[in-house]
């Protein structure tokens, strides 16, 4: 057996997709994700809140108290925009502000009990809708989504 044949058998080959196929996948995925996001948004229980406000509540629910600067960076918005979002959430009693433990010049934003309850109810409603829809899929389709979900997280965090 030749060296080249040994290398072919032992190598792990990666299929290279033509650029057109990548663009087609990107288009299909973009449309699907946008439609799913729109449908999930329609299931939210907190009609009075904007998407940005719900997103900030979600971030605080996942990561705990953060500074306005940290929230702006995570949301990829300018600090003045985040200040407005935080102000609206404070007025609604969904978050509260307190002094930073080590830097008195900064404040930290945290969920209030009302914010935590609203976030839990909102997530529960959307989770229930999605679970019902997943039950309608075949086991093979659910497995494909199970495998795709972590990849979609990677894409979202880039």
Backbone torsions as a table, in degrees:
resi	resn	phi	psi	omega
1	UNK	NA	140.9	-177.8
2	UNK	-84.8	161.3	177.8
3	UNK	-59.1	-43.2	-178.4
4	UNK	-61.5	-42.5	-179.7
5	UNK	-67.0	-38.0	176.6
6	UNK	-62.0	-42.3	-179.6
7	UNK	-64.6	-39.6	179.5
8	UNK	-64.1	-42.6	-179.6
9	UNK	-69.5	-35.5	-174.8
10	UNK	-90.8	-16.6	-177.6
11	UNK	-76.0	148.7	174.7
12	UNK	-98.2	110.3	-174.4
13	UNK	-88.3	139.0	177.6
14	UNK	-112.2	126.1	178.7
15	UNK	-70.1	133.6	178.2
16	UNK	-102.0	119.2	-179.1
17	UNK	-87.3	139.6	174.9
18	UNK	-62.2	151.7	-177.3
19	UNK	-54.8	-37.4	179.8
20	UNK	-60.9	-39.2	178.8
21	UNK	-68.0	-37.5	177.4
22	UNK	-63.0	-44.4	180.0
23	UNK	-65.4	-37.3	178.0
24	UNK	-66.2	-43.1	176.9
25	UNK	-62.5	-43.7	179.3
26	UNK	-59.4	-42.8	179.9
27	UNK	-65.1	-47.2	-179.7
28	UNK	-63.1	-44.3	179.8
29	UNK	-65.1	-43.2	179.6
30	UNK	-58.8	-48.4	-179.2
31	UNK	-64.2	-44.7	179.7
32	UNK	-61.9	-44.0	180.0
33	UNK	-66.2	-41.7	179.7
34	UNK	-62.8	-43.4	-179.8
35	UNK	-66.6	-40.5	178.4
36	UNK	-65.5	-42.0	179.1
37	UNK	-62.9	-42.8	179.3
38	UNK	-62.1	-42.0	-179.7
39	UNK	-67.9	-41.2	176.5
40	UNK	-64.1	-38.0	178.9
41	UNK	-62.5	-36.6	180.0
42	UNK	-68.6	-17.9	178.9
43	UNK	-88.1	-5.4	-176.4
44	UNK	-68.9	147.3	-174.9
45	UNK	-91.5	-15.2	-174.2
46	UNK	-100.7	75.2	-175.3
47	UNK	-60.2	-29.6	-176.4
48	UNK	-77.5	-10.6	-176.4
49	UNK	-97.5	147.4	175.4
50	UNK	-80.4	166.5	176.8
51	UNK	-60.7	-40.5	179.2
52	UNK	-62.6	-42.3	179.7
53	UNK	-64.9	-44.0	177.1
54	UNK	-63.3	-37.3	179.6
55	UNK	-63.9	-43.0	179.1
56	UNK	-63.9	-42.1	176.8
57	UNK	-60.1	-42.1	179.0
58	UNK	-62.3	-42.4	179.1
59	UNK	-63.1	-46.2	179.4
60	UNK	-64.0	-34.7	177.4
61	UNK	-66.6	-35.6	-179.5
62	UNK	-82.1	-44.9	-170.0
63	UNK	-101.9	-13.8	-176.9
64	UNK	86.9	-172.4	-175.9
65	UNK	-58.3	138.5	-179.8
66	UNK	-141.0	159.2	175.8
67	UNK	-77.3	157.4	175.2
68	UNK	-56.5	-36.6	178.9
69	UNK	-64.0	-43.2	178.0
70	UNK	-63.6	-42.8	178.5
71	UNK	-61.8	-43.3	179.5
72	UNK	-61.7	-40.9	-179.9
73	UNK	-65.7	-43.0	-179.9
74	UNK	-64.1	-41.6	-178.7
75	UNK	-82.4	-8.4	-179.3
76	UNK	58.4	47.4	175.0
77	UNK	-126.6	165.3	178.1
78	UNK	-74.4	147.7	-179.8
79	UNK	-52.5	-40.4	178.6
80	UNK	-61.0	-35.6	177.0
81	UNK	-64.9	-42.0	179.5
82	UNK	-66.1	-37.2	177.8
83	UNK	-58.1	-41.8	178.6
84	UNK	-65.4	-42.2	179.4
85	UNK	-62.6	-46.9	-179.5
86	UNK	-62.7	-42.2	179.4
87	UNK	-59.1	-43.7	179.3
88	UNK	-64.5	-41.7	179.3
89	UNK	-66.6	-36.0	176.2
90	UNK	-64.5	-44.1	179.2
91	UNK	-59.7	-34.7	179.6
92	UNK	-81.7	-5.9	179.7
93	UNK	75.7	21.6	-177.5
94	UNK	-93.0	-19.3	174.5
95	UNK	-136.4	162.1	172.1
96	UNK	-136.1	155.9	-176.6
97	UNK	-111.4	139.5	173.5
98	UNK	-143.5	165.7	-177.3
99	UNK	-69.0	144.7	175.5
100	UNK	-65.7	141.9	-176.2
101	UNK	-63.2	-37.7	-174.2
102	UNK	-111.9	-16.8	-178.0
103	UNK	-127.9	99.6	-177.2
104	UNK	-62.3	-15.5	179.3
105	UNK	-78.4	-18.0	-176.9
106	UNK	-105.5	156.9	171.6
107	UNK	-116.0	162.8	179.4
108	UNK	-125.0	137.9	-179.1
109	UNK	-104.8	132.5	-179.7
110	UNK	-135.1	155.6	175.5
111	UNK	-68.5	140.4	169.9
112	UNK	-86.6	173.2	176.5
113	UNK	-60.5	-39.8	178.3
114	UNK	-64.3	-39.3	178.0
115	UNK	-65.3	-41.2	178.7
116	UNK	-64.0	-42.9	-179.9
117	UNK	-65.7	-43.7	179.4
118	UNK	-63.0	-43.3	180.0
119	UNK	-63.5	-43.3	179.8
120	UNK	-63.2	-43.1	-179.0
121	UNK	-67.1	-41.0	179.6
122	UNK	-63.6	-46.6	179.4
123	UNK	-64.1	-41.3	-179.1
124	UNK	-61.6	-43.2	-179.4
125	UNK	-63.1	-47.7	-178.4
126	UNK	-70.0	-36.8	177.5
127	UNK	-62.5	-42.7	-179.7
128	UNK	-64.1	-42.5	178.7
129	UNK	-61.2	-47.5	-178.3
130	UNK	-64.7	-39.7	178.7
131	UNK	-61.9	-41.2	177.7
132	UNK	-61.9	-41.5	179.6
133	UNK	-67.4	-39.1	178.7
134	UNK	-64.2	-33.7	178.0
135	UNK	-62.6	-26.2	-179.5
136	UNK	-76.1	-15.8	-178.5
137	UNK	-83.8	161.2	176.2
138	UNK	-75.7	159.7	176.1
139	UNK	-56.1	-37.0	179.6
140	UNK	-65.7	-40.6	177.8
141	UNK	-66.1	-42.0	178.0
142	UNK	-63.0	-39.5	178.4
143	UNK	-64.1	-39.5	177.4
144	UNK	-61.0	-42.1	178.2
145	UNK	-68.2	-37.0	178.1
146	UNK	-60.2	-39.5	178.7
147	UNK	-74.4	-33.5	-177.6
148	UNK	-78.3	-28.2	-173.9
149	UNK	-54.9	-48.4	179.5
150	UNK	-64.5	-32.7	178.9
151	UNK	-67.6	-39.5	178.4
152	UNK	-65.2	-34.9	175.4
153	UNK	-61.8	-43.7	178.4
154	UNK	-60.2	-45.8	178.0
155	UNK	-59.6	-41.9	-176.9
156	UNK	-68.0	-29.7	-176.6
157	UNK	-87.3	-7.0	-177.7
158	UNK	-74.6	NA	NA
